[in-house]
């Protein structure tokens, strides 16, 4: 069993809203790293679930807290609560693959990158899901522009230095990456080889390419200055 140093401890922050169906798999993927001592704590930040999310989190040994609904605000509240020297932000429907902890250790020890994200994959064998995930990986690799579904591992020091998550209802992931790159450079983010497998439910519900198009329109409006609050009304 590897001996972890205090500065290597990770706090995992997971925002939830009615996540009972997906949260167990997300939490189970963290168990080996928790047993090894790399993960110090798991904080589930809930935005008002009406299902069994709280019971699942507490049964797994996670700390369960409440926050105003909205991924940005939930992530910000979770980060304030966290005690680890490193922060790992995960979506509740994201499952990290085997080997993620080894790559996290390497990033921390080498201190070559300011942050790390995982390789996106959907929990579907549909060719459209695989194509969209491939595009997301290339976007992350060549442009340093990952999605929130890919997770974010970042030191507490750098997180605080760039101002952390804004309490925005949408595009909180884009905002924090923009600030990270401005302050630390375009090559500040490492893309791990480990996959983060996330739910394809919204794509299957709306249609894969319809969803991609809709997201692209919202993103373009965001870049043109529309407020996240306004855009969130059009996002489902």
HUQUIFEN-V848625 format. One record per residue. RES is the residue in one letter. PHI is phi in radians with two decimals (none if undefined). PSI is psi in whole degrees, -180 to 180 (* if undefined). OMEGA is omega in degrees with one decimal (none if undefined). Layout:
RES:PHI:PSI:OMEGA
RES:PHI:PSI:OMEGA
//
This chain:
X:none:125:-178.2
X:-1.15:144:178.1
X:-1.58:120:-177.3
X:-1.64:141:175.0
X:-1.56:154:-177.3
X:-0.95:-37:-175.9
X:-1.31:-4:179.0
X:-1.65:-4:-175.1
X:-1.15:136:-178.0
X:-1.96:134:167.8
X:-1.78:127:178.8
X:-1.72:129:-179.3
X:-2.04:123:-176.4
X:-2.21:112:175.1
X:-1.38:140:-178.3
X:-2.37:154:167.6
X:-2.73:110:-177.0
X:0.87:57:-173.0
X:-1.86:17:-173.1
X:-1.01:-34:-176.8
X:-1.25:-30:-173.1
X:-1.87:-25:-172.8
X:-1.06:-39:-178.8
X:-0.97:-43:-179.7
X:-1.15:-39:177.5
X:-1.05:-47:-178.3
X:-1.21:-39:-178.9
X:-1.05:-34:-179.4
X:-1.19:-15:-179.1
X:-1.61:-13:-172.7
X:-1.03:-49:-178.8
X:-1.00:-40:-179.9
X:-1.21:-31:176.6
X:-1.23:-41:178.3
X:-1.11:-40:178.9
X:-1.25:-14:179.0
X:1.65:1:179.7
X:-1.27:-44:176.9
X:-1.51:118:-178.8
X:-1.44:-39:-176.9
X:-2.77:156:173.5
X:-2.14:125:-178.2
X:-2.01:117:176.6
X:-1.72:120:-176.2
X:-1.91:110:-171.2
X:-1.75:141:-178.6
X:-1.79:19:177.6
X:1.98:45:-178.6
X:-1.19:148:176.0
X:-1.97:7:180.0
X:-1.88:-152:-174.8
X:-1.63:20:-177.4
X:-0.96:-47:-177.6
X:-1.08:-46:-179.3
X:-1.09:-41:179.9
X:-1.13:-45:-179.5
X:-1.09:-47:-177.4
X:-1.19:-36:177.7
X:-1.14:-29:179.2
X:-1.47:-4:-179.6
X:1.53:11:178.6
X:-1.43:156:173.8
X:-1.50:127:-176.7
X:-1.92:122:178.5
X:-2.32:162:179.9
X:-1.87:153:179.1
X:-2.67:161:174.8
X:-0.98:138:-177.6
X:-1.07:135:-178.0
X:2.41:127:-172.7
X:-1.04:-40:179.9
X:-1.07:-47:-179.1
X:-1.18:-38:179.0
X:-1.15:-42:177.6
X:-1.13:-41:-179.7
X:-1.12:-42:178.5
X:-1.13:-42:178.8
X:-1.09:-40:178.9
X:-1.12:-38:178.3
X:-1.13:-32:-178.7
X:-1.37:-26:-172.9
X:-1.20:146:-178.8
X:-1.95:-10:-176.7
X:-1.26:157:176.1
X:-1.34:-16:175.7
X:-2.24:147:-177.8
X:-2.09:132:175.8
X:-2.09:113:-179.9
X:-1.69:126:-177.4
X:-2.31:145:170.3
X:-1.39:151:-175.1
X:-1.18:-21:179.2
X:-1.76:20:179.5
X:-1.92:134:-179.2
X:-2.10:120:179.3
X:-1.39:140:-179.3
X:-1.39:167:177.6
X:-1.04:141:179.4
X:1.69:-6:-177.3
X:-1.09:-38:-177.1
X:-1.15:-37:178.6
X:-1.11:-42:179.0
X:-1.19:-35:177.0
X:-1.10:-43:178.6
X:-1.05:-44:-177.8
X:-1.11:-42:178.2
X:-1.08:-43:-178.9
X:-1.14:-44:-175.9
X:-1.21:-41:-175.7
X:-1.38:-27:179.0
X:0.91:35:-179.9
X:-1.50:-30:-177.6
X:-2.05:154:178.6
X:-1.39:-25:-176.9
X:-2.78:166:177.7
X:-2.40:148:175.8
X:-2.32:162:-177.6
X:-1.74:169:-179.1
X:-1.48:126:-174.9
X:-1.31:137:172.7
X:-2.58:145:176.8
X:-1.69:156:179.7
X:-1.48:49:-178.9
X:-2.57:144:176.3
X:-1.63:5:178.4
X:-1.07:135:-176.4
X:-1.07:-29:179.2
X:-1.20:-39:177.1
X:-1.12:-41:180.0
X:-1.17:-37:179.3
X:-1.16:-44:-179.9
X:-1.13:-41:178.4
X:-1.13:-39:177.4
X:-1.07:-44:178.1
X:-1.08:-38:178.8
X:-1.14:-38:179.1
X:-1.17:-39:177.9
X:-1.20:-39:176.4
X:-1.02:-43:179.6
X:-1.20:-41:-175.9
X:-1.21:-47:-171.6
X:-1.60:-27:-176.0
X:-2.03:-1:179.8
X:1.01:42:-175.9
X:-2.24:71:-178.9
X:-1.32:162:173.2
X:-1.58:159:176.8
X:-1.06:-27:178.2
X:-1.09:-17:-178.3
X:-1.52:3:-178.3
X:1.27:167:176.4
X:-2.61:117:174.4
X:-1.83:122:-174.7
X:-2.60:146:178.9
X:-1.24:149:176.9
X:-1.01:-39:-178.3
X:-1.07:-47:-178.7
X:-1.25:-39:177.4
X:-0.97:-48:179.9
X:-1.19:-36:-177.8
X:-1.10:-38:-178.0
X:-1.56:-2:175.4
X:1.71:1:176.0
X:1.15:-168:179.4
X:-1.31:136:170.1
X:-1.42:149:-177.6
X:-1.44:62:-178.9
X:-1.79:148:-179.2
X:-1.40:-10:-177.6
X:-2.76:149:179.5
X:1.09:25:173.2
X:-1.13:-29:179.0
X:-1.25:-41:178.1
X:-1.13:-43:-177.3
X:-1.06:-47:-176.3
X:-1.23:-35:177.4
X:-1.19:-39:176.5
X:-1.00:-47:-178.7
X:-1.20:-36:177.7
X:-1.11:-44:-179.5
X:-1.21:-36:178.9
X:-1.10:-39:-175.3
X:-1.58:-27:-175.1
X:-2.05:-5:177.2
X:1.73:159:-176.9
X:-1.15:-23:-179.9
X:-1.68:23:-173.8
X:-1.43:-11:-173.1
X:-1.97:124:176.0
X:-1.60:135:171.1
X:-1.70:116:179.6
X:-1.18:164:175.1
X:-1.48:-19:178.6
X:-1.22:141:179.6
X:-1.50:146:165.6
X:-1.93:111:-177.5
X:-1.63:124:-175.6
X:-2.16:166:-175.2
X:-1.24:140:175.8
X:-1.74:12:-171.8
X:-0.96:-48:-176.7
X:-1.13:-36:179.5
X:-1.21:-40:179.2
X:-1.19:-37:-179.3
X:-1.19:-45:-173.6
X:-1.62:-15:-170.4
X:1.69:130:-172.4
X:-0.99:-53:-174.2
X:-1.34:-29:174.5
X:-1.13:-40:178.9
X:-1.17:-44:178.7
X:-1.06:-45:179.9
X:-1.09:-46:179.4
X:-1.05:-43:177.9
X:-1.12:-38:-179.7
X:-1.14:-39:177.9
X:-1.12:-45:179.1
X:-1.09:-40:-179.7
X:-1.13:-42:178.6
X:-1.09:-42:177.8
X:-1.12:-37:177.9
X:-1.09:-45:-179.7
X:-1.16:-26:179.3
X:-1.50:0:172.9
X:1.94:1:177.5
X:-1.15:144:-177.3
X:-1.33:146:175.8
X:-1.00:-34:178.9
X:-1.10:-43:178.4
X:-1.17:-43:-177.9
X:-1.20:-33:-178.8
X:-1.07:-28:179.9
X:-1.17:-26:-179.1
X:-1.66:-5:-176.2
X:-1.71:137:177.7
X:-2.17:*:none
//
